[in-house]
Amino acid sequence: MKERTVLINNQDGLHARAAALFVQVANKFSCNVYLEFDGKRVDGKSIIGVMSLGAFAGEEIKIITNGVDEDKALEELTSLVTEDIKDLI
C-alpha cells in the first residue's frame, strides 16, 4: 500500500469534471484507489464517492493505492491533482 498527501491545485477542487477525470484515470489501474479528506475515506474509482468529499482548491487530500500497479497509479493521480485540471480537460 502506498499513500501520499497532496494539495489540490484545481480552482474548482474535485467537483464535476475534475472528479470525472480523476475517476477515469483511476479506473485505468487494477489496484484499489482511495481518497481521504476530513476524516472520510472513499473509493477513488467512484464518481459519487469523489464528489462527496467536497474537497476544494487549496485543501489537502490523501491518495491511497493498493495493488499490483500502485506505484504508477499513485504517480499519475498525484500529478493529476496537483496540476490545474482545467488545462487537461
Jmol script that loads the backbone (N, CA, C; Angstrom):
load data "model"
ATOM      1  N   MET A   1       0.847  -1.180   0.000  1.00  0.00           N
ATOM      2  CA  MET A   1       0.000   0.000   0.000  1.00  0.00           C
ATOM      3  C   MET A   1       0.887   1.236   0.000  1.00  0.00           C
ATOM      4  N   LYS A   2       0.515   2.186  -0.838  1.00  0.00           N
ATOM      5  CA  LYS A   2       1.213   3.464  -0.940  1.00  0.00           C
ATOM      6  C   LYS A   2       0.221   4.572  -0.651  1.00  0.00           C
ATOM      7  N   GLU A   3       0.705   5.653  -0.065  1.00  0.00           N
ATOM      8  CA  GLU A   3      -0.166   6.809   0.163  1.00  0.00           C
ATOM      9  C   GLU A   3       0.644   8.088   0.110  1.00  0.00           C
ATOM     10  N   ARG A   4      -0.057   9.151  -0.271  1.00  0.00           N
ATOM     11  CA  ARG A   4       0.594  10.454  -0.370  1.00  0.00           C
ATOM     12  C   ARG A   4      -0.443  11.544  -0.117  1.00  0.00           C
ATOM     13  N   THR A   5      -0.064  12.539   0.659  1.00  0.00           N
ATOM     14  CA  THR A   5      -0.918  13.696   0.893  1.00  0.00           C
ATOM     15  C   THR A   5      -0.540  14.770  -0.121  1.00  0.00           C
ATOM     16  N   VAL A   6      -1.543  15.282  -0.813  1.00  0.00           N
ATOM     17  CA  VAL A   6      -1.300  16.258  -1.878  1.00  0.00           C
ATOM     18  C   VAL A   6      -2.232  17.453  -1.735  1.00  0.00           C
ATOM     19  N   LEU A   7      -1.794  18.572  -2.262  1.00  0.00           N
ATOM     20  CA  LEU A   7      -2.573  19.809  -2.263  1.00  0.00           C
ATOM     21  C   LEU A   7      -3.345  19.901  -3.572  1.00  0.00           C
ATOM     22  N   ILE A   8      -4.634  20.167  -3.491  1.00  0.00           N
ATOM     23  CA  ILE A   8      -5.461  20.311  -4.692  1.00  0.00           C
ATOM     24  C   ILE A   8      -5.211  21.679  -5.304  1.00  0.00           C
ATOM     25  N   ASN A   9      -4.758  21.691  -6.548  1.00  0.00           N
ATOM     26  CA  ASN A   9      -4.471  22.953  -7.234  1.00  0.00           C
ATOM     27  C   ASN A   9      -5.562  23.377  -8.200  1.00  0.00           C
ATOM     28  N   ASN A  10      -6.475  22.478  -8.541  1.00  0.00           N
ATOM     29  CA  ASN A  10      -7.559  22.831  -9.447  1.00  0.00           C
ATOM     30  C   ASN A  10      -8.469  23.855  -8.766  1.00  0.00           C
ATOM     31  N   GLN A  11      -8.770  24.944  -9.445  1.00  0.00           N
ATOM     32  CA  GLN A  11      -9.537  26.025  -8.814  1.00  0.00           C
ATOM     33  C   GLN A  11     -10.937  25.612  -8.368  1.00  0.00           C
ATOM     34  N   ASP A  12     -11.496  24.569  -8.984  1.00  0.00           N
ATOM     35  CA  ASP A  12     -12.823  24.091  -8.594  1.00  0.00           C
ATOM     36  C   ASP A  12     -12.771  22.892  -7.650  1.00  0.00           C
ATOM     37  N   GLY A  13     -11.586  22.522  -7.213  1.00  0.00           N
ATOM     38  CA  GLY A  13     -11.455  21.358  -6.345  1.00  0.00           C
ATOM     39  C   GLY A  13     -11.758  20.083  -7.111  1.00  0.00           C
ATOM     40  N   LEU A  14     -12.218  19.060  -6.403  1.00  0.00           N
ATOM     41  CA  LEU A  14     -12.548  17.779  -7.039  1.00  0.00           C
ATOM     42  C   LEU A  14     -14.056  17.680  -7.246  1.00  0.00           C
ATOM     43  N   HIS A  15     -14.577  18.507  -8.116  1.00  0.00           N
ATOM     44  CA  HIS A  15     -16.007  18.523  -8.398  1.00  0.00           C
ATOM     45  C   HIS A  15     -16.243  18.361  -9.885  1.00  0.00           C
ATOM     46  N   ALA A  16     -17.363  17.794 -10.249  1.00  0.00           N
ATOM     47  CA  ALA A  16     -17.839  17.623 -11.627  1.00  0.00           C
ATOM     48  C   ALA A  16     -16.765  17.093 -12.567  1.00  0.00           C
ATOM     49  N   ARG A  17     -16.295  17.927 -13.472  1.00  0.00           N
ATOM     50  CA  ARG A  17     -15.347  17.462 -14.489  1.00  0.00           C
ATOM     51  C   ARG A  17     -14.047  16.944 -13.898  1.00  0.00           C
ATOM     52  N   ALA A  18     -13.530  17.648 -12.906  1.00  0.00           N
ATOM     53  CA  ALA A  18     -12.275  17.221 -12.286  1.00  0.00           C
ATOM     54  C   ALA A  18     -12.431  15.856 -11.616  1.00  0.00           C
ATOM     55  N   ALA A  19     -13.540  15.646 -10.942  1.00  0.00           N
ATOM     56  CA  ALA A  19     -13.803  14.351 -10.304  1.00  0.00           C
ATOM     57  C   ALA A  19     -13.948  13.264 -11.358  1.00  0.00           C
ATOM     58  N   ALA A  20     -14.623  13.573 -12.449  1.00  0.00           N
ATOM     59  CA  ALA A  20     -14.811  12.601 -13.523  1.00  0.00           C
ATOM     60  C   ALA A  20     -13.469  12.211 -14.138  1.00  0.00           C
ATOM     61  N   LEU A  21     -12.598  13.182 -14.333  1.00  0.00           N
ATOM     62  CA  LEU A  21     -11.281  12.898 -14.888  1.00  0.00           C
ATOM     63  C   LEU A  21     -10.460  12.051 -13.914  1.00  0.00           C
ATOM     64  N   PHE A  22     -10.525  12.379 -12.628  1.00  0.00           N
ATOM     65  CA  PHE A  22      -9.801  11.596 -11.622  1.00  0.00           C
ATOM     66  C   PHE A  22     -10.252  10.139 -11.668  1.00  0.00           C
ATOM     67  N   VAL A  23     -11.563   9.921 -11.681  1.00  0.00           N
ATOM     68  CA  VAL A  23     -12.128   8.568 -11.697  1.00  0.00           C
ATOM     69  C   VAL A  23     -11.733   7.839 -12.981  1.00  0.00           C
ATOM     70  N   GLN A  24     -11.754   8.542 -14.096  1.00  0.00           N
ATOM     71  CA  GLN A  24     -11.371   7.939 -15.375  1.00  0.00           C
ATOM     72  C   GLN A  24      -9.928   7.442 -15.324  1.00  0.00           C
ATOM     73  N   VAL A  25      -9.029   8.256 -14.802  1.00  0.00           N
ATOM     74  CA  VAL A  25      -7.621   7.857 -14.697  1.00  0.00           C
ATOM     75  C   VAL A  25      -7.466   6.723 -13.680  1.00  0.00           C
ATOM     76  N   ALA A  26      -8.126   6.823 -12.543  1.00  0.00           N
ATOM     77  CA  ALA A  26      -8.033   5.779 -11.514  1.00  0.00           C
ATOM     78  C   ALA A  26      -8.473   4.423 -12.048  1.00  0.00           C
ATOM     79  N   ASN A  27      -9.491   4.422 -12.898  1.00  0.00           N
ATOM     80  CA  ASN A  27     -10.021   3.168 -13.433  1.00  0.00           C
ATOM     81  C   ASN A  27      -9.119   2.524 -14.480  1.00  0.00           C
ATOM     82  N   LYS A  28      -8.062   3.205 -14.907  1.00  0.00           N
ATOM     83  CA  LYS A  28      -7.086   2.600 -15.814  1.00  0.00           C
ATOM     84  C   LYS A  28      -6.238   1.558 -15.095  1.00  0.00           C
ATOM     85  N   PHE A  29      -6.222   1.631 -13.780  1.00  0.00           N
ATOM     86  CA  PHE A  29      -5.342   0.773 -12.993  1.00  0.00           C
ATOM     87  C   PHE A  29      -6.120  -0.354 -12.331  1.00  0.00           C
ATOM     88  N   SER A  30      -5.440  -1.466 -12.111  1.00  0.00           N
ATOM     89  CA  SER A  30      -6.108  -2.601 -11.470  1.00  0.00           C
ATOM     90  C   SER A  30      -6.062  -2.502  -9.941  1.00  0.00           C
ATOM     91  N   CYS A  31      -5.188  -1.669  -9.398  1.00  0.00           N
ATOM     92  CA  CYS A  31      -5.096  -1.536  -7.941  1.00  0.00           C
ATOM     93  C   CYS A  31      -6.318  -0.802  -7.384  1.00  0.00           C
ATOM     94  N   ASN A  32      -6.515  -0.939  -6.095  1.00  0.00           N
ATOM     95  CA  ASN A  32      -7.551  -0.165  -5.402  1.00  0.00           C
ATOM     96  C   ASN A  32      -7.055   1.268  -5.234  1.00  0.00           C
ATOM     97  N   VAL A  33      -7.967   2.213  -5.337  1.00  0.00           N
ATOM     98  CA  VAL A  33      -7.635   3.625  -5.158  1.00  0.00           C
ATOM     99  C   VAL A  33      -8.633   4.211  -4.170  1.00  0.00           C
ATOM    100  N   TYR A  34      -8.110   4.897  -3.161  1.00  0.00           N
ATOM    101  CA  TYR A  34      -8.953   5.548  -2.162  1.00  0.00           C
ATOM    102  C   TYR A  34      -8.511   6.989  -2.004  1.00  0.00           C
ATOM    103  N   LEU A  35      -9.442   7.834  -1.619  1.00  0.00           N
ATOM    104  CA  LEU A  35      -9.142   9.218  -1.262  1.00  0.00           C
ATOM    105  C   LEU A  35      -9.616   9.447   0.161  1.00  0.00           C
ATOM    106  N   GLU A  36      -8.816  10.176   0.932  1.00  0.00           N
ATOM    107  CA  GLU A  36      -9.212  10.562   2.287  1.00  0.00           C
ATOM    108  C   GLU A  36      -9.182  12.068   2.403  1.00  0.00           C
ATOM    109  N   PHE A  37     -10.231  12.595   3.022  1.00  0.00           N
ATOM    110  CA  PHE A  37     -10.319  14.033   3.253  1.00  0.00           C
ATOM    111  C   PHE A  37     -11.215  14.264   4.453  1.00  0.00           C
ATOM    112  N   ASP A  38     -10.745  15.051   5.372  1.00  0.00           N
ATOM    113  CA  ASP A  38     -11.543  15.455   6.526  1.00  0.00           C
ATOM    114  C   ASP A  38     -12.121  14.240   7.274  1.00  0.00           C
ATOM    115  N   GLY A  39     -11.296  13.206   7.444  1.00  0.00           N
ATOM    116  CA  GLY A  39     -11.701  12.024   8.203  1.00  0.00           C
ATOM    117  C   GLY A  39     -12.584  11.048   7.456  1.00  0.00           C
ATOM    118  N   LYS A  40     -12.806  11.289   6.164  1.00  0.00           N
ATOM    119  CA  LYS A  40     -13.675  10.424   5.366  1.00  0.00           C
ATOM    120  C   LYS A  40     -12.848   9.738   4.280  1.00  0.00           C
ATOM    121  N   ARG A  41     -13.062   8.431   4.097  1.00  0.00           N
ATOM    122  CA  ARG A  41     -12.376   7.674   3.041  1.00  0.00           C
ATOM    123  C   ARG A  41     -13.405   7.197   2.027  1.00  0.00           C
ATOM    124  N   VAL A  42     -13.089   7.417   0.722  1.00  0.00           N
ATOM    125  CA  VAL A  42     -13.994   6.994  -0.347  1.00  0.00           C
ATOM    126  C   VAL A  42     -13.220   6.225  -1.412  1.00  0.00           C
ATOM    127  N   ASP A  43     -13.958   5.482  -2.221  1.00  0.00           N
ATOM    128  CA  ASP A  43     -13.400   4.768  -3.355  1.00  0.00           C
ATOM    129  C   ASP A  43     -13.050   5.785  -4.446  1.00  0.00           C
ATOM    130  N   GLY A  44     -11.792   5.852  -4.817  1.00  0.00           N
ATOM    131  CA  GLY A  44     -11.333   6.801  -5.822  1.00  0.00           C
ATOM    132  C   GLY A  44     -11.756   6.449  -7.233  1.00  0.00           C
ATOM    133  N   LYS A  45     -12.411   5.305  -7.393  1.00  0.00           N
ATOM    134  CA  LYS A  45     -12.915   4.903  -8.711  1.00  0.00           C
ATOM    135  C   LYS A  45     -14.415   5.156  -8.834  1.00  0.00           C
ATOM    136  N   SER A  46     -14.980   5.818  -7.841  1.00  0.00           N
ATOM    137  CA  SER A  46     -16.412   6.115  -7.815  1.00  0.00           C
ATOM    138  C   SER A  46     -16.635   7.625  -7.925  1.00  0.00           C
ATOM    139  N   ILE A  47     -17.336   8.050  -8.968  1.00  0.00           N
ATOM    140  CA  ILE A  47     -17.595   9.480  -9.156  1.00  0.00           C
ATOM    141  C   ILE A  47     -18.394  10.047  -7.989  1.00  0.00           C
ATOM    142  N   ILE A  48     -19.364   9.312  -7.507  1.00  0.00           N
ATOM    143  CA  ILE A  48     -20.162   9.775  -6.364  1.00  0.00           C
ATOM    144  C   ILE A  48     -19.279   9.902  -5.132  1.00  0.00           C
ATOM    145  N   GLY A  49     -18.409   8.927  -4.918  1.00  0.00           N
ATOM    146  CA  GLY A  49     -17.506   8.970  -3.766  1.00  0.00           C
ATOM    147  C   GLY A  49     -16.590  10.178  -3.803  1.00  0.00           C
ATOM    148  N   VAL A  50     -15.955  10.397  -4.947  1.00  0.00           N
ATOM    149  CA  VAL A  50     -15.011  11.513  -5.078  1.00  0.00           C
ATOM    150  C   VAL A  50     -15.721  12.848  -4.895  1.00  0.00           C
ATOM    151  N   MET A  51     -16.866  13.007  -5.535  1.00  0.00           N
ATOM    152  CA  MET A  51     -17.595  14.271  -5.402  1.00  0.00           C
ATOM    153  C   MET A  51     -18.122  14.484  -3.990  1.00  0.00           C
ATOM    154  N   SER A  52     -18.438  13.402  -3.286  1.00  0.00           N
ATOM    155  CA  SER A  52     -18.988  13.531  -1.933  1.00  0.00           C
ATOM    156  C   SER A  52     -17.976  14.056  -0.918  1.00  0.00           C
ATOM    157  N   LEU A  53     -16.699  14.030  -1.273  1.00  0.00           N
ATOM    158  CA  LEU A  53     -15.683  14.543  -0.346  1.00  0.00           C
ATOM    159  C   LEU A  53     -15.820  16.042  -0.129  1.00  0.00           C
ATOM    160  N   GLY A  54     -16.230  16.758  -1.151  1.00  0.00           N
ATOM    161  CA  GLY A  54     -16.355  18.211  -1.026  1.00  0.00           C
ATOM    162  C   GLY A  54     -15.017  18.889  -0.844  1.00  0.00           C
ATOM    163  N   ALA A  55     -13.991  18.383  -1.521  1.00  0.00           N
ATOM    164  CA  ALA A  55     -12.639  18.939  -1.393  1.00  0.00           C
ATOM    165  C   ALA A  55     -12.443  20.077  -2.388  1.00  0.00           C
ATOM    166  N   PHE A  56     -11.999  21.220  -1.876  1.00  0.00           N
ATOM    167  CA  PHE A  56     -11.823  22.422  -2.686  1.00  0.00           C
ATOM    168  C   PHE A  56     -10.344  22.727  -2.925  1.00  0.00           C
ATOM    169  N   ALA A  57     -10.102  23.665  -3.815  1.00  0.00           N
ATOM    170  CA  ALA A  57      -8.745  24.121  -4.113  1.00  0.00           C
ATOM    171  C   ALA A  57      -8.064  24.586  -2.826  1.00  0.00           C
ATOM    172  N   GLY A  58      -6.789  24.251  -2.720  1.00  0.00           N
ATOM    173  CA  GLY A  58      -6.008  24.661  -1.560  1.00  0.00           C
ATOM    174  C   GLY A  58      -6.108  23.717  -0.379  1.00  0.00           C
ATOM    175  N   GLU A  59      -6.951  22.695  -0.488  1.00  0.00           N
ATOM    176  CA  GLU A  59      -7.082  21.725   0.596  1.00  0.00           C
ATOM    177  C   GLU A  59      -6.229  20.500   0.285  1.00  0.00           C
ATOM    178  N   GLU A  60      -5.851  19.790   1.337  1.00  0.00           N
ATOM    179  CA  GLU A  60      -5.039  18.596   1.168  1.00  0.00           C
ATOM    180  C   GLU A  60      -5.903  17.345   1.253  1.00  0.00           C
ATOM    181  N   ILE A  61      -5.634  16.410   0.342  1.00  0.00           N
ATOM    182  CA  ILE A  61      -6.284  15.108   0.384  1.00  0.00           C
ATOM    183  C   ILE A  61      -5.190  14.045   0.393  1.00  0.00           C
ATOM    184  N   LYS A  62      -5.554  12.866   0.837  1.00  0.00           N
ATOM    185  CA  LYS A  62      -4.619  11.750   0.813  1.00  0.00           C
ATOM    186  C   LYS A  62      -5.076  10.782  -0.271  1.00  0.00           C
ATOM    187  N   ILE A  63      -4.139  10.418  -1.145  1.00  0.00           N
ATOM    188  CA  ILE A  63      -4.388   9.412  -2.171  1.00  0.00           C
ATOM    189  C   ILE A  63      -3.744   8.116  -1.694  1.00  0.00           C
ATOM    190  N   ILE A  64      -4.511   7.042  -1.703  1.00  0.00           N
ATOM    191  CA  ILE A  64      -4.028   5.733  -1.247  1.00  0.00           C
ATOM    192  C   ILE A  64      -4.233   4.740  -2.386  1.00  0.00           C
ATOM    193  N   THR A  65      -3.178   4.006  -2.718  1.00  0.00           N
ATOM    194  CA  THR A  65      -3.268   2.971  -3.738  1.00  0.00           C
ATOM    195  C   THR A  65      -2.799   1.660  -3.136  1.00  0.00           C
ATOM    196  N   ASN A  66      -3.408   0.561  -3.571  1.00  0.00           N
ATOM    197  CA  ASN A  66      -3.052  -0.743  -3.032  1.00  0.00           C
ATOM    198  C   ASN A  66      -3.268  -1.807  -4.091  1.00  0.00           C
ATOM    199  N   GLY A  67      -2.182  -2.403  -4.553  1.00  0.00           N
ATOM    200  CA  GLY A  67      -2.285  -3.450  -5.556  1.00  0.00           C
ATOM    201  C   GLY A  67      -1.081  -3.485  -6.477  1.00  0.00           C
ATOM    202  N   VAL A  68      -1.208  -4.264  -7.515  1.00  0.00           N
ATOM    203  CA  VAL A  68      -0.102  -4.552  -8.428  1.00  0.00           C
ATOM    204  C   VAL A  68       0.551  -3.297  -9.008  1.00  0.00           C
ATOM    205  N   ASP A  69      -0.239  -2.368  -9.490  1.00  0.00           N
ATOM    206  CA  ASP A  69       0.298  -1.173 -10.148  1.00  0.00           C
ATOM    207  C   ASP A  69       0.140   0.084  -9.288  1.00  0.00           C
ATOM    208  N   GLU A  70       0.239  -0.095  -7.976  1.00  0.00           N
ATOM    209  CA  GLU A  70       0.008   1.014  -7.037  1.00  0.00           C
ATOM    210  C   GLU A  70       0.973   2.176  -7.217  1.00  0.00           C
ATOM    211  N   ASP A  71       2.242   1.896  -7.534  1.00  0.00           N
ATOM    212  CA  ASP A  71       3.220   2.976  -7.698  1.00  0.00           C
ATOM    213  C   ASP A  71       2.875   3.872  -8.882  1.00  0.00           C
ATOM    214  N   LYS A  72       2.592   3.264 -10.015  1.00  0.00           N
ATOM    215  CA  LYS A  72       2.252   4.019 -11.222  1.00  0.00           C
ATOM    216  C   LYS A  72       0.949   4.800 -11.024  1.00  0.00           C
ATOM    217  N   ALA A  73      -0.034   4.164 -10.407  1.00  0.00           N
ATOM    218  CA  ALA A  73      -1.310   4.839 -10.143  1.00  0.00           C
ATOM    219  C   ALA A  73      -1.100   6.050  -9.241  1.00  0.00           C
ATOM    220  N   LEU A  74      -0.322   5.891  -8.183  1.00  0.00           N
ATOM    221  CA  LEU A  74      -0.092   6.992  -7.247  1.00  0.00           C
ATOM    222  C   LEU A  74       0.588   8.164  -7.951  1.00  0.00           C
ATOM    223  N   GLU A  75       1.556   7.872  -8.807  1.00  0.00           N
ATOM    224  CA  GLU A  75       2.261   8.938  -9.522  1.00  0.00           C
ATOM    225  C   GLU A  75       1.315   9.695 -10.465  1.00  0.00           C
ATOM    226  N   GLU A  76       0.552   8.968 -11.261  1.00  0.00           N
ATOM    227  CA  GLU A  76      -0.349   9.623 -12.221  1.00  0.00           C
ATOM    228  C   GLU A  76      -1.438  10.422 -11.522  1.00  0.00           C
ATOM    229  N   LEU A  77      -2.019   9.855 -10.470  1.00  0.00           N
ATOM    230  CA  LEU A  77      -3.103  10.546  -9.772  1.00  0.00           C
ATOM    231  C   LEU A  77      -2.587  11.753  -8.996  1.00  0.00           C
ATOM    232  N   THR A  78      -1.383  11.661  -8.461  1.00  0.00           N
ATOM    233  CA  THR A  78      -0.775  12.806  -7.786  1.00  0.00           C
ATOM    234  C   THR A  78      -0.573  13.946  -8.777  1.00  0.00           C
ATOM    235  N   SER A  79      -0.026  13.628  -9.940  1.00  0.00           N
ATOM    236  CA  SER A  79       0.184  14.655 -10.965  1.00  0.00           C
ATOM    237  C   SER A  79      -1.129  15.304 -11.374  1.00  0.00           C
ATOM    238  N   LEU A  80      -2.147  14.487 -11.508  1.00  0.00           N
ATOM    239  CA  LEU A  80      -3.454  14.993 -11.921  1.00  0.00           C
ATOM    240  C   LEU A  80      -4.014  15.989 -10.899  1.00  0.00           C
ATOM    241  N   VAL A  81      -3.925  15.668  -9.634  1.00  0.00           N
ATOM    242  CA  VAL A  81      -4.497  16.518  -8.582  1.00  0.00           C
ATOM    243  C   VAL A  81      -3.666  17.785  -8.373  1.00  0.00           C
ATOM    244  N   THR A  82      -2.355  17.682  -8.522  1.00  0.00           N
ATOM    245  CA  THR A  82      -1.511  18.844  -8.245  1.00  0.00           C
ATOM    246  C   THR A  82      -1.403  19.805  -9.423  1.00  0.00           C
ATOM    247  N   GLU A  83      -1.855  19.376 -10.619  1.00  0.00           N
ATOM    248  CA  GLU A  83      -1.902  20.286 -11.764  1.00  0.00           C
ATOM    249  C   GLU A  83      -3.270  20.962 -11.778  1.00  0.00           C
ATOM    250  N   ASP A  84      -3.374  22.007 -12.569  1.00  0.00           N
ATOM    251  CA  ASP A  84      -4.678  22.648 -12.731  1.00  0.00           C
ATOM    252  C   ASP A  84      -5.453  21.814 -13.751  1.00  0.00           C
ATOM    253  N   ILE A  85      -6.394  21.023 -13.293  1.00  0.00           N
ATOM    254  CA  ILE A  85      -7.099  20.059 -14.133  1.00  0.00           C
ATOM    255  C   ILE A  85      -7.789  20.711 -15.321  1.00  0.00           C
ATOM    256  N   LYS A  86      -8.233  21.941 -15.190  1.00  0.00           N
ATOM    257  CA  LYS A  86      -8.942  22.579 -16.309  1.00  0.00           C
ATOM    258  C   LYS A  86      -8.076  22.674 -17.547  1.00  0.00           C
ATOM    259  N   ASP A  87      -6.766  22.680 -17.377  1.00  0.00           N
ATOM    260  CA  ASP A  87      -5.878  22.697 -18.521  1.00  0.00           C
ATOM    261  C   ASP A  87      -5.825  21.342 -19.219  1.00  0.00           C
ATOM    262  N   LEU A  88      -6.266  20.288 -18.539  1.00  0.00           N
ATOM    263  CA  LEU A  88      -6.211  18.940 -19.086  1.00  0.00           C
ATOM    264  C   LEU A  88      -7.520  18.512 -19.730  1.00  0.00           C
ATOM    265  N   ILE A  89      -8.581  19.266 -19.488  1.00  0.00           N
ATOM    266  CA  ILE A  89      -9.919  18.876 -19.981  1.00  0.00           C
ATOM    267  C   ILE A  89     -10.136  19.431 -21.381  1.00  0.00           C
TER     268      ILE A  89
END
end "model"
wireframe off; spacefill off
backbone 0.3
color backbone group
